[in-house]
Amino acid sequence: ACYDARLERSSLLVALGGGVIGDLAGFAAASYLRGLPFVQMPTTLLSQVDSSIGGKTGVNLPGGKNLVGAFHQPSLVLADVDVLASLDDRQMATGLAEIVKHAVIRDAGLFARLERDADALWRRDPALLESVVACNCRIKAEVVAADEHEGGLRAILNYGHTVGHAIEQAAGYGQYTHGEAVALGMIAEAELARGRGLLTAADADRQRKLIERFGLPTQLGAPLPAEALTAAMLRDKKVQGGRVRFVLPTGLGRVDIVSDIREGELRAALDLLQP
């Protein structure tokens, strides 16, 4: 399409849509003529608070999420919360999962605010949505600005994603939305942290209750073998030296990255997800 349109290096690509459109357009912009400028105009809550920010563009392969892609920063991100009025409840919930994730990894005050205003958020209160979307954009932008290419700090954005991506792949893409899989991943990874004494049971319970209030799952809809999930994790791009890295919460607003999770620990956390 870029070739047929005779695009030049000064041409501008505009990604108007959700995360898939943003990733495809961003990857095309990063690749064609070795790089074109592009603008993100995200139309889902998930893309507004997460995928449109940070310059990651990725395409799935049958064996894993986002295994092909590039880092290519947009020239502009324009998020208009008015478009969210047309989102169905399932797509609204999938975006709220990433908002919960940002709160757990970086902002205890935001987590408390989500608990307080959960019902108004679910009703799509425009002023509240605008404020929360802006807050999440700031959180992600601050992390990305400190570590654009995920050499260190940016890895904390993967909380819930190590298990979540494995669920998406093992269950078959489309069975769970990204946010649903991340919610399940946060449940499992919080259980890993609780089992290690890094996270209190009370904080793990607060996270679970907030996830439930946003209409997100805390258990799988159908059993998934632990072996299939583990195999998917080992093919993930976050693996280093054959070890799977996990982002584990050490409190609400704080996380740590560990790569020494034992098989028994992981199986116990994955068992918690089984229906």
Steps between C-alpha positions, in 0.01 A plus 500: 500500500785740583665419167176534301433836667850615400581609852820697555715539809312820581161327475302456821319182600202534735390205715130549576369204697588265781824336597522263202464790256757701695749213499454427129525864398794558732685195370436609141620852584813362665581274206398678179780714352685427828259715694202729446343736757167385636224615733309283746127574535387221735129425518488238778577544868772235477680679221457842661663402828751247375584396145499846340758625752865401493592423141474120508355353183447124481343223297406161641631168372315172560755415767486823701393860547678792334800294386547719192515876535702815550540796732362800310367802687188676368524870425173558685251303707147642499264326744141624496300339781170586329552203266489265800125554535449244223716228660322186611552381857753231409727747319459751783610235748804403295628858519429521871731201553798703378394790720502269804842376391643852487362572846650184649846554353534875551225691680331393825296821496357411161411154630304651791330737258397209277350326801307814592382591148460154343126538443532844339779374274286206397221747413754680277482832686671732246688726743622204705605309189696800371683533831576127534614463138732799540638356825574166334664667202728687741594181683588314184677798341717548808607135498567499125692828514733346757547177301379518141632163384418293809851460633385526862216704652259461207475128575270583794227572242493124441324432830227245429629451147735205549212274600248705300677461166535127567124475559423685176728270301410170668124564491511622140504868409153647533381270776591766757541870439844637584365666814327183617825305460699772680248498786550126538874555479487758778310254720764231442799730535361655818465145635867439419585814697274404788654153515847656528392737774547804274132596496250488783187291463299817565654682202457195276134492603455872426637441150270201446192693612579795274552269203163340573326839529615582149337187359829321440563130564696365795483140376529337160177424318629151414803306629839565339781254576783652702743337257352690206517830688860439609604408146345822370686705763833347394443626145421852619728786398556585868701180559867563580755220512222242491338647812155653510491844661201591715392841628375446854323760715659577836210723598241711323708743295825300516641204306821302462632285214605143577627216283545219753141373523496128571273255321300424814435868568383560145275196496332606825430846357367358174281253690330800661372598154346163416118491505 
